[in-house]
Amino acid sequence: MNDTVDEVIAVAGAEGIDADLHKGGVLEVATTPAQLARLRAFHAHELSYGEKDRELYGARETAERIRVADAVGSAWTPHGARLNPVKLVKGLAATVEALGVVIHEMTPVTEIRPKHAVTPYGTVRAPYVLRCTEGFTASLKGQKRTWLPMNSSMIATEPLTEAQWAAIGWAGRETLGDMAHAYMYAQRTADGRIALGGRGVPYRFGSRTDNDGRTQRATVEALRDILVRFFPSLAGVAVTHAWSGVLGVPRDWCATVTLDRATGLGWAGGYVGSGVATTNLAARTLRDLVQQDSGQAGRTELTELPWVGHKVRKWEPEPFRWLGVHGMYATYHTADHRERLHPATESSRLAKAADRVAGRH
């Protein structure tokens, strides 16, 4: 996964894709004693995998990178980059089209079966059919409970002034996250804005998805509250953009890459919001699995990764799915609120209960 960040950057450079890339790493901040305890445990867990270049900071060292109000510590890894994903996907599309690939937009696939992809305009036949539809997987026939389409919402501020940036810091342009149970994520954009996201309304009944990315006013205000809580000096800054989309969440919150050799059906996804780089690694893994199955190549380092062939049970039927997800996030928000009001090093018991329901423990 760490190497994949550099792979995306290298491909963008080789193909002349300007995607506003900047490798500043990832900074996860803690703003309460309970968040700090989770941060230290997370940092130790990552080190146990053999990471050598992670760094753990106290409040002063954190402020030297970025001045988040009430930050008591942070952890930084160099293996992360800021980019504009729309510019990346448009650049990749132009690159593969130049190689002779035909991309059929406005052609929804409604059902897949061995060697067949069914669309309203006809059926496409191929030896291998690969399902890489992430948060939109539930729209395919028979896939309603496979991956849950979780809503992700974002806001972007107007461009900040030099004085405002000087007050915040953030000169390294790290991507930013926190250790709240209902966590946030943010970046300093190439044109000088802050783009910040969170869950908002987490899920629509029946695994439905929106088509226009419209964001509810309450969600915009909730995200703006996070922005101002992190950076009080930006209380008067305007929010100029808001948008929403869906990400794919498996029942165990673990991504999967699989090729069924008996049917030729393959799939990859379930990235739970961390898919910009992960899709690159998953696609290369699927490629290697197809080449292995078709006799073009043998086993590779990628075909041996632990997510290959990973099995996970389906989500519960409605209304239990809707009740569970909304109850889970309401509990997470309540737990975060309690941890801010009553500082303690122990995580809220409410959050631990929600983790068990979610399958994240």
Buried (B, 14 or more C-beta within 10 A) or exposed (E): EEEBBEBBBEBBEEEEBEBBBBBBBBBBBBBBBBBBBBBBEBBEEEEEEEEEEBEBBEBEEBBEBBBBEBBBBBBBBBBBBBBBEEBBBEBBEEBEEEEEEEEEEEEBBEEBEEBBBBEEEEEBEEEBBBBBBBBBBBBBEEBBBBBBBBBBBBBBBEBBEEEBBEBBBBEBBBBBBBBBBBBBBBBBBBEBBBBBBBBBBBBBEEBEBEEEEEBBEEBBEBBBEBBBBBBEBBEEBEBEEBBBBBBBBBBBEBBBBBBBEEEBBBBBBBBBBEBBBBBBBBBBBBBBBBBBBEEEBEEBEBBEBEBBEBEBEBBBEEEEBBEBBBEBBBBBBBBBBBBBEEEEEEBBEBBBBBBEEBBBE
